[in-house]
């Protein structure tokens, strides 16, 4: 994939959630919510500050993250559905 986000944008692949509840019930596709967890695929160079310097990104490719339910813009690259979002839309890094 030849895609590089610009500035403080991040390219994210959603991580699919379990298809069963803890009680063993199977959740049909129509009842599933889109997961708010993903893996960072690529990051931009960071936003610019008032002096023209770069502000370092807190996330990097490979990080597992949590993001808001309505965060990002869905795109399709090479047949794969991905999200582009600003770094500020990311709620945290899962370790």
Secondary structure, 3 states (H helix, E strand, C coil): CCCCCCCCEEEEEECCCCCECCCCCECCHHHCCCCCEEEEEEECCCCECCCCCECCCCCCCCCEEEECCCCCEEEEECCEEEEEEEHHHEEEEEC
